[in-house]
Amino acid sequence: MLPPVPALADYGISPDHGFLPPEPPLDVLPDPFYARWEWMVSNLQSLLLSRRIRDVVDQMPILSTSYLQSEGEWRRAYVVLGFILHGYVWGGSKPSERIPPQITIPLLEVCKHLELPPVATYAGVCLWNYRSIFPEEAADDVSNLSCLNTFTGSLDEQWFYLISVAIEARGAPSLSLALQAIAAARAGNSLVVTESLQKLAEVIDEVGALLERMYENCDPYVFYHRIRPYLAGSKNMADAGLPHGLLYDDGSTKPEYRQYGGGSNAQSSLIQFWDIALGVEHRPTGETRSETDKDDKEGVTGAPRHGFIHEMRSYMPGPHRRFLEHVSTVANIREYVEARRSDKALCIAYDACLSMLRTLRDKHIQMVSRYIIIPSRDAKGRAPRSSSPRRHAATTNLANTRNSDGKNKKLRGTGGTALIPFLKQARDETGEPAIDAWARRLLSNAPTEASFAALSKVGEHPDGHLQVVGLSGTWAADDSEGGICHW
């Protein structure tokens, strides 16, 4: 017997708000017992500017989580402690390797309840960290949104988070549409499948338009030098001063070092949901389709092909993660369309969804170049400024740290991995399930008029290498470069 098509309500997901919480996130913990946490996060910019955050945290009592009642309160506690944690780690001239019990003990309890790792994730900085200025207006209107907390207090940081919030809200109807298409495919109702896919393609296109609005109020220089460092995790961060990750001191005799990726848009469940529903399969970075097909034909049973995208599910709230796993067991759209190639309306609707999703990933690669690669090249060309001995030592800049051999370190995304190869491969894999021959040509990596035609700063050559044209000249992007956030 086939497993049932999942019901959104069973996983705490709203048909109107998608993976955003059904109720507006709390802007403050209601119990005055947690006033010290709220005071710290509301004064975070001042504590970071004065470099007093570590002293304040070290003198703070360890607060119990026993007074947290509703799910909204647990989520708010996670947001607050996540901002305090990252401020503590990155708010000095050098990163702090040890996380004190004042943060570690309550954070681990909150994370156990929410099934999340003890690090700032997409859920903490985006999904549960916004409010609507006018509650009666839609949450997919970015002009109606405001952040509850930020590290820098800048409009740029707010805009960076809020674009993601608006995308989640705009993409919410796609959940019901895709599940409706899956159910209709089971019933053999091609008309409903076609109509659902047509509407899904429109939603993905609207999300792509929202992503492009990032440029309106988030300056690449501010993001790269002021915001991005605070989002870094502790994985692959030896060059920044965390060779073992972070020591989470829980008061025991043997505290543990742990390594986690930082906040990343790859931790959004929305894009992964589209991939699963449409049958887009992602391989580990560097593995080609021919290699996978060869293994399958030869009956080779190797290690599970779970790459970065699958790893990011462990950074999603538990119910969202289980929802994606459930959808994986029932996804049938690709197979249904494949078996009905003569139904041109159905095939075109399906291929249109893949086209919109690939275009979205094209736009994201462009964004990576503008917000990460170009600023990083600019930073490497600048000589370090001298500072007065009376002043504090300059804060470690993740953009400019070097390897122990003196060479510039490879850029990494905030998720902790070098992702230009990942981004390009994920984009190319999106077009692989295309049904019609014309769609396969259009969505392949072969040179076509549509390939990157809309990108003003980025060009991709037939051999696959990426070229960025900017104020600093024309140069090729190394496969080792990282990403702004990872779709």
N, C-alpha and C positions, 0 to 999 in steps of 0.2 A: 504493500500500500504506500502511495506517495505521501510524504509529510505535508501537512496543511500549509497553505500560504500564510505567512506570518501576519498577525494583527498588530498594528502600530501600538495600540494601547497596552499590549502585553509587555512592551519594552519601554514604557514611559515616553513614547514618541508621539508628538502631536501632528495630525494631518495639516494643521494650519501653521505651526511653527517649526515643524521638522525636528531637527536635533537640538534646537534651542529649547530651553525649559518651557513647559506649558504655561507657567506663571512667571511674571517678571522676576528677575533675580533680586534678592535682597540687597539693599545698599548699605545695610549695617546689621550686625548681629543684635537682636533685640534685648538679650540678657545683659545687664550692666556688668556682669562678671567678666565679659570679654572686652570691656572698654579699653583696656591697655593695648590689645591687639588693634582695635579700630583706631586708636590714637596714633599708633605707629604707622599704619598704612596710610592714614590721612595726612601725615607729616613726612611721608617717605622722601619726597624731593628735598626737603630741608635737611633731613638726616643724612641723605646721600651727599648733598652739597657740602655740609659741614664735616662729613666723614665721622659722624658720631653714632651711626646705626649699630655698629658692633658693640660699642660700650653700652648703649641703651638695651640691646637684646641681652647682653651678658648679665645685666643687673635686673632683668625682668624675672618675675616668678614663673614657675612652670604651671600653666593653666590646664586644668582637666577638661576633657571633652564631654563630661557627663551632663552638662547643661545644654548641649545641642539637642534639639528636639526634631524639627521637621527636616525633610530632605533639602529644602532651601537653606536652612541654617548650616547643614553640613557642607553644602556647596560654597556658601559664603566663607566659612572657615577655611576651606581649601584655597579659595582665591586669596584671602588675606595672608595666610601662611606662605603661599607660593610667592607672593610679592616680597614678603619679608625675607624669605629664604634667599632669593636671587639678589636682593639688595645687600644682604649680609655677605654673600659670596663675592660679588663683583663690586662692592661699594668701597673699596680701598685701593691703595697703590698696587697691591698684589691680591690675587684671589685668596679667600680664606678656605683652607682645605678642610677644616673641622667645623661641623655644624653643631652648635651647642644643644644640650637637652631642652632648653627653653623652646626651641623650634622643633627639634627632632621628635620628642615624645608625643606632643599633640598631633604633629603632622602625620606621623606613621599611623596613628589611630584613625585620623580622618581619611587617609588614603585607603586603609583597610576597609572602611565602611563604603567608600565610593568606588573601590576596585581600581584605583589609579596609582601610578608611581609617585614617590615623594619628590616631585620636581614641577616647575611651572609648565603646564601643557596648554594645548589649544583650548581645551575646555575651560581652564582657569583664566586665561587672558582674553578669551573671546566669548565663548558660549555663555558663561556665567558672569560676565563682567561688563554689562551694558544696562542702560535704561532708555526707555522711550521718553523723549521730551514732552510729547503730547500722547498720552496713553491710548487715546481713541484713534490715532493714526497708525498706519501700517509700519511694521518693523523692517520691511525691506526697503524703506526710504531712508537712505543714509543721512539725509538732512534732518531726520527726526530722531537721531540716536546720539547718545553720549556715553562715554566710558565712566565706570565707577572708580577705577584705579589705574594709574600709570606709574612708570618709573621716573619719567622725565617731566611730566606735567605739560608736555608740548602738544600742540594741535596735530603735529605729524604723527606722534605715537597713537593718539586717539583715532585718527583717520585710518592708520594701518590696521588696527583691531576692528574698527567699525565696518570697513569694507567687507571683512570676513563675516561679520554678523549679518549684514544686509544680504550677502550671498546665501547664507544659510536660510534666511527667511524667504528670499526669492526662490530658492530651490526646493522649499518644503513641499509644494504641490507635486513635485516629481516623484515623491515616495509613493503616494497613492496611485499615480499614473502607471508607474512601473509594476507595482503589485497587481493592478487591474489588468495590465497586459499579460502578466504571468498566468493569472487565473483564466483569462479569456483564451490563452493558448491551450491550456488544459482542456477547455471546453470546445476547442476547434473553431472559435469565433474570430475569423480573420479580420472582420470589419472593426471589431472593438480593439483588437491588437493594433491595427493600422492607425486608428484614430488616437489611441493612447500614445503611440510612438511619435506621431506627428506633433502632439502637444508637448511631449517630452523634449523633442528637438528644439521647440520654441523656448522652453524653460532653460535649457542648457545655453542657448544663444543669448538669452537675457542675462544669465550669470556671467558670460564672457564680457558683455557690455559693462556690467558692474565692476568686474575686475579692472578694466581699463581706467576706471575713475580713480584708481589709486594715485595716478599722477597729479590729480588736482590739488591735493593738500598734504601729500607726504613727500618731502624733499629727499632725493637719494643720499645726499651728503649727511643730512640729519639722521636718516635711518641707519646708514652704515656706521657712522662714528658715535652716535649718541644712544640709539635705541637698541640696535642689534646686539651689542655686547651684553646687555642685561638679560637677553633671552637665551644665552648660551647655556648648555648643559654641562655635564662633567665627563661625557664620553669622547674619547679621542682628543683630549684637551691637555696632553702632556706639554705641548709647546707653550701653553698659556699658564703653566704652573700647577697643573693638576695631573701628575703622572699616574696616580692611582685612583683618580676620581675624588669623591668627597667622603670624608669620614663622618658618618651619621652617629654622633655620640648620644646614645639613648640612656646613659647612666649606668650601663652594664660594665662588667670588667673587660669585655672584649667587643668594643664597638666595631662595626663593619664598614669597610670601604665599599662604595657603590658607584656605578657609572650609569648615567642616564643621558639620553639625548635631550636637547632643550625644546622649547616651544616651536612647533612647526605646523604649517598648514597641511602637511601630509597626515596629521592626526585628525583631520576632519573626516567624519564618516560619510559625508555627502558624495564626494567624488568617488570614493571606494564603492559606494552603493551603486553608482552609475556603471562603473566597470563590471561589477558582479552581475547586475541585472542584464547588461548588454552582452555579456560573455567575453569581455576583454580580459585576456590573460597576460599577466606580467611575469617575466622571468627575472632571475637574479641579474644584476647589472653585468654586462659583458657576455652573457650567454645568448647565442643566436637562436633563431627559430629552427634552423637546420639541425643544430646540435640537439635541441629538444626532440625534434621529429625523429632523428636518428636513434636516440635512446629509446623512444617509444616503440619504434619498429623492431629494434633488437631485443626488446623486453628487458632492458637494463633497469634495475631497481636501485636507485641511488638515494642520496639524501634528499629530503623534501625541498622543492624549489621555492622556498619562501625567502624572498628578498626584502628589501627595505620597506616596500609598501605593506607587506604582511606584518613586518615587525612593528610598524607604527600602530597597529591595532591594539597593542598592549598599552598604548598611551591614551586610549579612548575610555570613557566611562564604561563600566562593565555591561550595562544593558545595551548600549550601542554596539559594543563588540559582539555580544551574543546575537543581536539582530542581524548583523552582517553574516555571521556564521549560518544563521537560519536561512537567510536569503540565498546563500551559496548552495544550499541543498535543494532549492526549488527552482532556481533560475533556469528557464527553458526557452527564452525568446530567440536566441541565436539559432538553436536547433530547429525551432518551429519555422523561422523564416527560411533557413537553409533548405528545408524540405518542401518549400512552396515557392521556388524560384520563378515559376510562371506568373505569380501574383505580383505584378510590377509595382502596384501602389504600396503593397506591404514591404517589398524589398527597398523601395526608395525611402519609405518612412524610417526603416531600420538604418540604412546607410546614412541618412541625414543626421540621425542621432550620433553616429560615429564621427561624422564630419564636424558637427558642432563641438564634440568633446575633444577632437584633435585640434581644432582651432583654439579652444580654450587653453590647451597645453602649449600651443605655439605662442600665445600671448604671454603665458607665464615664463617661457624661455626668454622672451624679450624683456620682461620685467627683471629677471635675474641679471641680465646684462647691464641694465641701467642702474639697478640698486646695489649690485654687488661687484661685478667684474670691473666696470669702469671706475667706480670710486676706489677699488683696491689698487688698480694700476696707478691711479693718481696719487694714492697715499704712498706707494712704494717709491715714487719719484721725488718725494719731498724729503728734504733733510730734516732731521729731528731738531726741534727748537730747544735752545738752552733754557734752563730755569734757574731762578735764584735759589741758593742753598737754604734760604729761610723758608721757602715754600715747600709744601708737601711734594713728594715725588709724584711724577705723572702717573695717572692710573694706567694699568696695563691695558693696551688697546689690542683687542683680538685681531684687528685688521693688520697690525704691523709686527706682531710677534714673530720671532725667527726660530729656526731649529737650532739645536745645540751646535751644529757645524757652521752656524752663522748665515745660512741660506734662508731666504724667505720661506716660511712654512706654506704648505698647500692650503688654500682657502677651503673652509668647510661651511656647510649650512648650519643653521642653528640646531638642527636635529642631530648634528655630530658626524656627518659623513660627507664626502666629496660627491656632489650630485649632478654636475653637468652631464656626465654619461648617463646617469639615472634618468634625468629629465628628458634627454633626447630619446633614449630607448623607450621610455614610457609613452612618449608622444608617438613614436613610430609604431609601437605595439597596438595603439588605439585603432589604427586603420586595418590591422590584419584580418579581423573577422568580416570585412566588407563582403557583400554578396555579389552584386553586379560587377562585371569586368571594368566598366568605366569608373565605378567607385573605388575599386582596388587600385586602379592607376592613379586616381586623384589623391587617395589617402596613403599611397606608398611613399617611400623616401626618394623616389625617382624625381628628377627635375621636371616640374610642370609650371605653368603660368601662375597657378594658385599657390604654389609652395612659397611661403613667406612673402607673398606679394604685398601683404598689408603691414609688414614690419618695416618701420623706417630706420631702425638702428641695427637690425640683425639680418644677416644673410646666411643661408646654408648652401654649401656647394654640393655638387653631385657625389663627391667622395665622402660626404658626411661631416666635414669639419665646419665649425661655426666661426663666422667672421663678424666682428662688431665694428661699426663705424661710428665714431664719436668725436668729441672735441679734441681728444688726445691722439687722434689719428686712426688708422685702420690696423687691426691686429687680430690674430686668431685666438680663440678661447681654448685654453688647455683643457683636456679631459679631466684634469685634476681639480678644476675650479668648483666652488660650491654654489649653493642656491640661497635665495632670499627666504623662501618657504617652499614646501615641496608638495606639489600636486601629484 
